[in-house]
Amino acid sequence: MSKKSDLTLTVFIFVCMCMPVFGCAHNQSPNQAYDPLESINRYTHDLNNSLDRVFLKPVADSYLETTHPNFRLTVSNFYDNLGYLNVILNDFLQGKFNQGISDSGRFLVNTTLGVGGLFDAATVFGFEKHHEDFGQTLAVWGVGDGPYLEAPLIGPTTSRDILDKGSSTLTNVFFYVSLPVIVAGVTFIAPVVALGVIDKRSRMDDVIQARDDMSVDSYVFTREAYLQNRKFKINDGQTSTEDLYDTTIFDELEELEENEESIEDLAQQADLQTNTSFEIKTSNPVTSQTSHPLVYSPPPDPSTFKGEISYTYPSYR
């Protein structure tokens, strides 16, 4: 076999292997999560939760208890500004040029007047904050979600959205500031990285607590909440209810309500006194019965009588 044939066969096998992973043509409905790796994801989800309970949650709780909200807001502003270049880059990649210019102004104002991003001065000047990333850009370009993933130490994501980790790292100002420091062997940068992790975990504390209190299955809750939030962001908040949820459940609820109303109507009819009467004529005069007022009941079964049967339908009072 020639080298050209070997290369063609190799490419063909590679494409066939990648199609199940990145392809979007699966049998589930668009509102259902595509989760072919659920068994592995659940294991990773439990591992992440265990690590969080042992290491991150105690530190985050102490951070929340011992620091003032204004201090935490300043810390959050600082880290948001460090990573805001990723938002600007993806603004332009998605063709949102006006938003990209606005976000560039926001970054410059916060970096200068906001003292390195410690204060959100840009909002005062009317520069709105946006949330864009490379995963959203790929979605705008037509790339499907791909399989849902629960990544170790990262959490919920998809095979498409996880690519944003590289983009967000390369566009983070801190990456270029810390790189020469790490090469030089200086380790004072570690506390800054640790504070960033604590800040991120503390912001999610209420959400994680609500998930643990409200959900029976924290894995499903996390997966659905993540995927719905991603749809919301990709569509810039214009996502309809039909896109976020499986709306067939509302049809089922309407059917249940209609059935309940029908049952109530029958119950009310059973309580009404009617003028229903029927007369049975048989060949035996002794067994003949004349009109009797009755509570509403269905017509008698003709097979139980011999002779002529006439039935008068009820008139309600």
N, C-alpha and C positions, 0 to 999 in steps of 0.2 A: 504493500500500500504506500502511495506517495505521501510526502510531507504535507502537501496541500490537502489531501483527503483526510489525513490525521487531524489537521487543524480544523477542517470543516466539521468533522465528527465531534471534536472537543467542544466547539462552539455550540453545536446542536444540543449536546448533552447538558451543557451549562445553562442554556436557555430553558430547557425542559425542567431542570431542577429549580430554576428561579421562578417559573410561572406560578406554582402553587403558593409561593411565599408572597410575591408582590402583586399577583393578579387580583382583580376585584370581582371577577365573574364567579360568584358562589351562589348557592341556592337559597340562602337566607334573605329575608326581606331587608330593605334598606334601613329599617328602624331597629333591626336586631343586630346585636354585637357579633362581629366575626371573630370568634375566639377558639380556633382549632387547637391551641396550646393550653387549654384551660387547666389541665392537670398540673403542668409545669408552672403555670402562672400562679396557681393557688399555693403551691409550695413556696414560691418566691415571695408571694404576698404574706404568708405566715412568717417567713424569715425576716422580711422587712419590718413587720409589726413587732416581732420579738426584739429586734435590734433597737427599734424606736422606744419600746417600753423600758429597756435596760439602760440605754445610753442617752438618747436625745430628749425624751420626755422629761426626765428629772432635771436636766440642765435647762430646758426651755421653761419649765415651771418655776425654777429658781430665778431665771432671768425676768419672767413676767412679774414675779412677786417683789423683786428687789429694785426694779428700775421704774422710772417715771414714764408714763405714756408719751410725753413730749420727747424724751430721750430716745425711746424706741422708734418714734416717727422719724427722728433725725437720722438714725442708723439706717432705717428702711429707705429713706430718700437717697442716702449716699450710695447704697448698693444698687438701687434702681437706676441711678444716673450712670454708674459704671457700665451697666449692660445696655444702655439705651441706644448705643450705636447699632446694635442688632435690629432694633425696631426701625431705625432710619434706613438701614440697608434693605430690609425686606419691604419697606414702603415703596422704594423705587423698583425693586424686583417685581412687585405686584402691579406696577403701573400707577400707583397712587402718588403722583408727583407733587401735587399741592400739599398732601399730608406729609410727604417726605420733607418738603421745604419747611413746613410748620414744625415738624419734630426736630429738624436740625436747629431751628431757632430755639426750641425748648431746651435742647441739650446745651447750647452755647450760653443761654441765660442762666440756667441752673449751675453750670460749671463755673461761671464768673460771679454773677451777682449772688448766686446761691452758695458760694464758698465751697466749691468742689462737689456740689450736689447735696450738701447737708440740709439745705433749705429749698423748698419748692417755690422759688421766686417766679418761675415761668408761668405757673397757673395764675398768679396775680396779674400778669401781663396778657392773659388770654390765650396762652399756648396750651391747648388741650393735650392730655396724656393719652397715648394709644398703646395697644398691645398687638404687636405683630412679631412673627417668628418664621423661621425657614419652613417649618411644617405647614403653616398656613400658606406660604408662598407655593409650596409644592401642590397643595390642594387647589389653589387658584390656577396652577398650570395644568390641572387635570389628573394629578396623581392620586390614586385612591388611598384610603386609610391603610389597607393591608391588615394583617393579623394584629389583634390586641396583644400587648406585651406588658408584663409586670417585671421591670428590670431591677436587678439587685442594687440597692442603695439609691436608685433613681425613682422608682415607683411606677405608676401607670403611664403608659405611652403606647404608641403603635410603631410598626416597622417604618412608617413614613415620618412620624413626628420625632422619632429618636435621632434622626439626622440633624435636628436643630441643635443638639448638644455640641456638635462640632462648630456650627455657625456661631452660636452664642459664646463659645469659648474664644474663638478667633477674633470676635468683634468686641470683646470685653477689655476695657482699658486696663484693668488690673492685671490681665494676662501679660501684657507687654511691660508693665511696671515691675511685676514680680519676677519675670523671666531672668533678667540680669542679676537680680538679687539671689535667686536660687543657684545660678551658675557660679556666683562668687562665694557660695557656701554660707551665706548669712541666713539665719532661721527666724528672724523677727517677723517675717511675713506670715508665719503659721497662725498667730493669734487673729490676724485680719481675716484669714480664710475661715477659721473656726467661728468667728463672730458672724460671718455671713451665713454659715450653716445654721447657727442658733437663731438668727434673725428670720430666716426662711421658715424654720420649724415653728417659731413662736407665732408667726402670722397665720399658720394653718391650725393652730391649737384648737380653736373653737369648732372648725370644720371636722377635725378628726374626732373630737369629743362628741359632737352631734352624731357623727356616723356610728360610733361605738354604742351610743345610747339608743339610737332609733332603729338600727338595722339588725335583722336576724343574721343575714349573711353579709359580712363587711366586704367580702371580695366582690360580690355582685353590685353592691351599693357603690363601691369605689369605681368599678369599671363603667357602670352606666352614667354616674356623675361626671366622670372624666370625658367620656365620648360625647355627651350632650353639651358640655362646656366647650369642647373643641368645635362642634358644629356651630355653636353660638358665635364663637370668635371668628371662625372662617367666613361666616356670612355677615360679619360686622354687626351683630345684634339683630339682623333682619330675619332670622330663622323663624319659621312658622311653627305652630304647635304640632302640625302633622310631621314636620321634619324631626322634631325632637322626640316625640313619643309615638308609640304604637296606638293610634287612635281607635282601633277596633274595640278597645276596652270601653270607650265611651258609648259605642253602639250597644255593647252588651249591657251596660248600665241602663240605657234607655229601654231596652227590652224588659229588663227586670222591673223598672218603674211601671211600664205599661201592664205587665202581668199583675203587679201589685194592685194597680187601679182596677183591673178587671175583677180580681178577687174581692175587693172592697164593694164594687157594684153588685156582685152576686150576693154578698152578705146583706146589703141593704134591701135588695129585692126579697130575700127570704124573710125579712122582718115585716114586709108590707102585707096588709090584709087585702085580699082581692075578692072580686065577685066571680071567681072561677066556678064554673059548674059544668057538669056533664051528665048526660042521661043515657042509660043503658036499657035497651029494649031486647028482651029475649022472648022465646016462644012460651016460656013458663011465666005467667002473670005474678006468681008468688015471688020470684027472684028478681022481678023488674025493680029498678031503683030510679027515683026521680031526682031532681036537682038538689044538690047539697052545697052550701058555701064552704069553700076550702081555703087553706093557706096555699100559696102558689106551689104548684108541683108540675112536673112534665106530664104530657098526655099519657093515658094508660096504654099498655101494650095490647093491641088488638087481638093478638094470638091467645090471650087469656079469656076471651069472651066469645060466645056464640050469638049470632044475631046481628042486629044493626046497632052501630055506635055512632053517636053524634057528639062533637066536642065544641064547646064555646070557649074561645080564647079569653084570657083575663083582661079586665079593665081595672087599672090601678086607681085607688082612692088617695 
